[in-house]
Amino acid sequence: MGGRRPRVFGIQPWFHYPVQERTAACRSMITRSLQQQSQRKRRSRQKTARRKVVNRIVERDLIHRVSYDQYRDEVRKVYGGARGAMLARFSQLSGHLQLGDRLLRKRRFDLTGAQQILDVGSGAGQILGHLLKYADPDARITAVDISHAMLRRARSRLKSDRPELITADLTRLPFDSQAFDCVTCGYVLEHLPNARTGLAELARVMKPNARMLLFTTEDSFGGAWTSRVWACRTYNRREIVKLCHELGLMLVQELWFSRMHKLLRAGGICIELRKHPPRHSNRHAASVEPVRVDSAV
């Protein structure tokens, strides 16, 4: 045996190699690993960049080409016309109506204990209908939409006098600060050139520790096609969460309609937020007069 190094199945054990050789081999493996990781990241960035280019081509950019007043008038036309009349049917055919119902029925977003609930962008009353079913019986429900015609449709479809329907713009909500302990906002932010304006207004009317269920269109290929149909824009998931955090709206959880939606990253952005208690409260009444639908329905 003498000074011969033992071999296992004809292979010299690693620890019998000289230190310099072992060190060089380790450096080589680390270098290869870093290079492979860098190549994967580069390919991922290139793929993401190509996807963003395609999405920008598909996505409708009307919101960036006209003034906000002009764009708001266009949104009213879209939702007040034939597409708006079919909105509830579209939601039912896509499964969003049923999946949204399950989201609240299973208390994944729990309405228990909420006394003042605000539904922003009520449209044809899809989310509003769920609120009527799963909110506490004594909860006061207020619904807001920019389209008077959509609120009339919601009243007719739901056949309920319980919710108060108000025509108003998300950027200027006609409510006192800290008026609501629960807010739902379904696919409205994408109709604003800047999400900060709408989120800041929502944060203003929320009480400390109030919760919000937020839906908005994501910057995916499906979202880009949605923007063409509904004349809206799209938002990046991380950017929205970061912006909410800056405004004191803390992320509680990401929600998905189903496991398949999560796997395919479909259905848009759906998150639960909680308003962080502010250091200084500034309670004041908004100077906007609400336009009520009840008298016209």
N, C-alpha and C positions, 0 to 999 in steps of 0.2 A: 504494500500500500504506500509506504514512504510518504512523500509530500504530494502525492496525487490527490486531486480534489474529487470527492465522491460525486457520482452522477445518478440522477433519478430518471430511469427509462431513457438513458442515453443523453439527457439534457442536463447541463450544468446549472445548479440552482443559482438564482439571482444574487443571493447574498455572497456568493463566491467570486463574483466579478470584482475587479478593482474599483475603488471608490470613484475614480475619475470616469471610468466607463459608465458606471451607474448614474452619475450626475449628468453626463452628456446625454444618456438615453432618456432620462427624466425631462431634461430641457427640450429634447426633440419631440417627445410626446406632448408636452405642454404647448409647444409652438404649433404643432399640427392641430391640436384641439382648438387653439385660439384662431388659427387660420380658417378652420372649418366653421367655427361659430361666426366669424366675420363674414364669410361667404354666405352663410344662411341669412344673416341680417341684411346683407346687401341685396340678396334675391328677394327677401321679404319687402324691403323698401321699394325696390323696383316694381314689384307686383302691386303694392299699395299705390304707388304713383300712377301706374297705368290704370288702375281701377278708379282713382280720383279723376283722371282725365276723362274717362268714359262717363262717369257720373256727372261731371260738369257739362259735358256735351248734351246729355239727356235731360238734366235738370233745367227747369224753366227759370229764367233770370229776370222775370218781369219786376219783381220786388226791388231789384237793384237799378232798374232803368227808368223808373218813374218816381214822382214824389209820393210820400206816404198817403196823402189825401187821395191822390189818383188811384193808388193801389188799393186803398180801403174801399173805394167805390167799386172797383173791379171785384173785390172779394164779395161785396154785398150782391153784385149781379150774379156771380157764380152760385152762391148759396141760396139766393132768392129765386133762381131759375130752375131748369129741369134737373140739373145735377143735384142741387140741394133737395129737391122733392124726392129724389131716389136715394138719399144718403142713408136713411135707416135700412132700406132694402140692401144696399151695398154692404153695410155693416153685418147684416144677417147672413148674406151669401158668403162673405169672407170668413165668417165664424167669430169675428171680433165681438159681436153682441153677446153670444153665448159664453165665450171665454171670459169676457169682462164680468159677466154675471157670476161665473164660478170664482173669479178672483175675490169678489166681495162676499159671496156666499160662504166660502171656506175661510173667511176672515184673514186672508193673507194681507189685506189692508182692512184693518178692523175699525168699524164705525161706532162701536160700542162706547157710549159716554159722550159722544160729540153732540153738542146742543145747538151750535150755530154753524151750519154747513153751507159753503159757497161752491157752486158748480160753475166754472168759467168756460165759455165756449160750449154751451149746452147743445147747440145744433138742433137735431131732431129729437133730443131727449134720451140718447142712448145711455149715458152714464146717469143722468137724472132718474131714469126708470129704476136703475139698480139702487140708487140712494133711497128712493121711496120704499123699496122692498126691504132693505137691510139696515137702514138707520133706525135709531130709537124712535118710538111713536111720538114722543114729545119734542123731538129735534125740529128746529126751524130750518127749512131748506130754501135757499135763494139761488136762482139760476140767472146767468148773464150770457148774452150773446150780442154780437154786433149786428146781426141780421134780425130785423123785426119779423120777417116772413118765416124764418126758421123757428122762432119762439112760438109763433101761431101754430106751426105744424107740431111742435112738441106738445103744446097744450091739447091739441086735437088727438094726437096719437096716444098720450098717456091717460087722457080722460080723468084728470085729477086737479082739484083746486088747491091742493096742499102747497105746492111750491110757489114762491113769488117769482114771477118772470120779469126781468128788467133788461131793456136794450141799452147796452153800454159798451164802451171801448176798453179793452184790457189795459191800455196805457193810462186811463183816467177813470178808475173805478169809483162810483158814487157812494162810497162807504167810509165810515170813521176808521181811523187807524186801530189796529188790534180788535177788530170786530168779530172775527171768526176763529173757531178752534179746530176747524177742519176745512180743507179746500181740495177740490178735484179740478184738474185742468186738463182737458182732453184735446190734443192736437190743435192748439191755439198759437203757441209760441212761433210756429213756423210761418205764421202770417204777420210777423213783425220783422223789420229789417235788422233789429238788434234785440237779442233775447234779454239783455240786461234790463231794458226798460220795463218789459212785462214782468220779469221775475222780481224786480225791485218793488213794483206795485203790488204784486201778490204778497211779498214779504211784509209790506206796510199794513195790509188789512188782516194779517194773521196775528193771533195772540202769541205770547211767549209759550213755547213748547207745543204750539199747534202743529198738526201734521198735514202734509199735502201729498196727494197722488198725482203725479205729473206724467202725462203722455206727450211725446212730440216725435216728429218724423226724423229718422236718422239718415246720415249721409251715406247710405248704401245704394245699391243699384235699384232695389225695390223702392226706396225712398225717393230716388230721382224720378222714377215713373209716377209716383204719387204726386210729386210737385208739378208735373205736367197736367195732371187731371184737375188738381185743386188749386193751381196757381200759387203755390207756396214755396218756401225754401226748405233746406234741410240743416240739421245741426250735428256736430260731432259729439259723441257720448262723453268723452273725457272732458271736453271743453265745457259742456253744460254742467257737469258735476262740479268742476272747478269754479265756474261762475256762481253756482248756487252757494258754494262754500264761502266765497268772497262776500256774498250778501247775507250771510248768517243762516243759510238753509243747509243743514247738515244731512248728508246721505244716511238713511237708515238701512235701506236694502234696495237691490235691483230686483225687479219683478219681471216674469215672463208669462205669457199666456199659457204656454205648455212646454214640455221638455223638447219637443220638436222645434218650437220657436227659438228656444235657447241654443239648440244645436246649430240651427241655420242662421242664427242672429237675425231673426225676422220679427216683424211686428212693431218695429220702432223702439224708441227709448221709453221705458216704463220704470219709474223710480219712486220710492217713498222718501220724503224729506221731512225734517223736523226743524222748526224755527228755534234757533238758539236764543235764550233770553238776552235782550240787549242790556247794556250798562245803563243807558239813559233812555227812558221812554219819552216819546214825543207824540202825545195823543192830540190829534186835531181832526176836524171834520173836513171832508173833501168838498170842494166848491162846485161840484158837478151835479146838476139836477138829473135824477134818474128818469128814463122814459119807460113807463110801465106798460106791459102788454095786456095785463088782465082786462083793462077797459076795452081793448080792441078785439078780444077773443070771445 
